[in-house]
Amino acid sequence: MKSIDSAELVRYNANTRGTRTGDCSVRSISLAFNMDYRKVKQILNDCMLKSRGHVYNSSNNIKYALIHEFNVPESDILDIRDQKLTVSEFADQNPSGTFLIGCNKNPNPPSNYVFGGHLVTIINGKIFDTWDSRNHYVCKCIEIKGAVANIDSQIISLTDYISNEWLKDENTSHWWDAAFKASLNHSIDKSRRLKKLAEDNDITITISGNWRKVSYSSLVFSIPTNFELVIPEYNISQYFSKTLKIQLKSTVKPDHTAVEDYLYTALDEKISGIIWSIAKVAEDAIAGYNLVKDVQNDSPIDGFWSVQDKKMFNTLPYWVRRLATDFYVDRYNSWGETMQRIVLKIRPLPNDTENKSGTLEFEADDKGMLIAMLNHYKETGNYNEAYDIKYNY
């Protein structure tokens, strides 16, 4: 393979979730046509039935969408793989204009790779991608004609705008507070799982949350958050901490409305994901409560050896925490390696026919082993079988 990477690479990711693989078609097309990432993804999804593409990013589906939805003449989709140009060489030869490039690391990719397997956008001689694709070979070339945003100036303007103005504005904190609360309330209101759990069990499920100081660097916002799940009827209270990361698109125009609209949409999407996860925890907690509600535990855990032990214990299933009488992690060195031994003691489950009283002890080398043992015990009620899992884990 040639090793030519003289063209400038601009690290760029329009994905609202911050992922870096699998969606190059959406990222590149949204940038080339100066369109919203989600809108382009929807268009590609809608085209699958007509194009008979099995997935949104298949070659057939991309070609169909470009021609029928983005009005690209089929004659503009040029196959230049015979020229054996790298992406970097192509960019050097085209210092102006906007191009969608289909490429592959192999100079002779299989014929069914219509676009080469990867899409990248070149604007005014600069390559925009999440990773360095400059040494890949160009298969397809599509010049996007017409008005396209000046990406270079927007990156500079947006960075300066946020670092020097927006973050220092005293109203910014109020905006984050309002946006967080609105997103949290919206995410809770649209959660069908939470509503069904509350209705089916005739209980109240409350989720509250707050955010701490937002940090910003290189178009990425980091928002530390805390959430609490409360089900008063079951005496359930559980805390969750998560740092949300939102990466701005370089195509967002540097003004209050554009930045705030983009951030609110991304924040709402992030919080919706967290609420979905908390709803699953609530579901598991309710099932666990119903499983052990008739079991009396007169010796619940009243303290831990360390903060690390407490954190690990709080990640165990609800029914386990309710029945636990002791929990600790014995950490030690063996032949220069740090080892651990997790010890958990619980009251027997109602479906355990052999152990109706007393305490059962589980011992495992890691949390995964412990969970496997507990799940087997929950399903079968057989403590001996569950304990023997450690020897076959």
Secondary structure, DSSP 8 states (H G I E B T S, - for coil): ------S-EEE----TT---SS-HHHHHHHHHTT--HHHHHHHHHHHHHHHT-SSTTSHHHHHHHHHHTS---GGGEEE-GGG--BHHHHHHH--SSEEEEEEESSSS--TT-TTTTEEEEEETTEEEESS--TTSEEEEEEEE-S----HHHHHHHHHHHHHHTGGG-HHHHHHHHHHHHHHHHHHHHT-HHHHHHHHHHT---EEEEEE---EEETTEEEEEEEEEEEEGGGTEEEEEEEEEEEE--TTS-SSHHHHHHHHHHHHHHHHHHHHHHHHHHHHHHHHHHHHHTT---SS-----S-HHHHHHHHTS-HHHHHHEEEEEEEEEEETTEEEEEEEEEE---TT-SS--SS-EEEEESSHHHHHHHHHHHHHH--HHHHHHGGGT-
